[in-house]
Amino acid sequence: MGSGGRARGTLLLLVFTVIQAPQVGWTAPRALLSFAAVVVLLTASCSSSGARRARSSGSGCSARRIGSGRS
């Protein structure tokens, strides 16, 4: 699976977790493990896409670049 598919899967898992967490409890092991999986998958997706794109455009998953207001 490429980083695009991994990112989509990560977002779907995040949505599923946010919808299910109120029903099972926010601190239930199922909810906490799902959130942990989202963090791990998002980190993996950002690191793989950032490494590939860094040479050409310098873009990646940097929140500082997005929020800095610079072009």
C-alpha positions as CSV (number, residue, x, y, z in Angstrom):
1,M,0.0,0.0,0.0
2,G,1.4,3.4,-0.9
3,S,1.4,6.4,1.3
4,G,-1.8,7.8,-0.2
5,G,-3.7,4.6,0.6
6,R,-2.2,4.5,4.0
7,A,-3.2,8.1,4.6
8,R,-6.8,7.3,3.5
9,G,-6.9,4.3,5.7
10,T,-5.6,6.4,8.6
11,L,-8.3,9.0,8.2
12,L,-11.0,6.3,7.9
13,L,-9.7,4.7,11.2
14,L,-9.7,8.1,12.8
15,V,-13.3,8.8,11.8
16,F,-14.4,5.3,12.9
17,T,-12.6,5.8,16.3
18,V,-14.2,9.2,16.9
19,I,-17.6,7.8,16.1
20,Q,-17.2,4.7,18.2
21,A,-15.3,6.2,21.2
22,P,-18.4,7.8,22.8
23,Q,-20.2,4.5,22.7
24,V,-17.4,2.3,24.2
25,G,-15.9,5.0,26.3
26,W,-13.0,7.4,25.5
27,T,-10.6,5.7,27.8
28,A,-11.6,2.1,26.8
29,P,-8.7,0.1,25.5
30,R,-10.3,-0.3,22.1
31,A,-10.6,3.5,21.7
32,L,-7.1,4.2,23.0
33,L,-5.5,1.5,20.8
34,S,-7.3,2.9,17.8
35,F,-6.0,6.4,18.5
36,A,-2.5,5.1,19.0
37,A,-2.8,3.2,15.7
38,V,-3.9,6.5,14.0
39,V,-0.8,8.3,15.4
40,V,1.6,5.5,14.3
41,L,0.0,5.3,10.8
42,L,0.0,9.1,10.3
43,T,3.6,9.3,11.4
44,A,4.6,6.6,9.0
45,S,2.6,8.2,6.2
46,C,4.2,11.6,6.8
47,S,7.7,10.3,7.1
48,S,7.5,8.3,3.9
49,S,5.8,11.1,1.9
50,G,8.2,13.7,3.3
51,A,11.3,11.7,2.5
52,R,10.1,11.2,-1.1
53,R,9.1,14.8,-1.7
54,A,11.8,16.6,0.3
55,R,14.2,16.5,-2.6
56,S,11.9,18.1,-5.1
57,S,9.5,20.4,-3.4
58,G,10.3,20.5,0.3
59,S,6.8,19.6,1.2
60,G,5.8,17.0,3.7
61,C,3.5,16.8,6.7
62,S,4.9,19.8,8.6
63,A,2.3,21.6,10.6
64,R,4.7,24.5,11.1
65,R,4.9,25.1,7.3
66,I,1.1,25.1,7.0
67,G,0.5,27.5,9.9
68,S,3.4,29.8,9.4
69,G,1.7,32.0,6.8
70,R,4.8,32.0,4.6
71,S,4.9,30.9,1.0
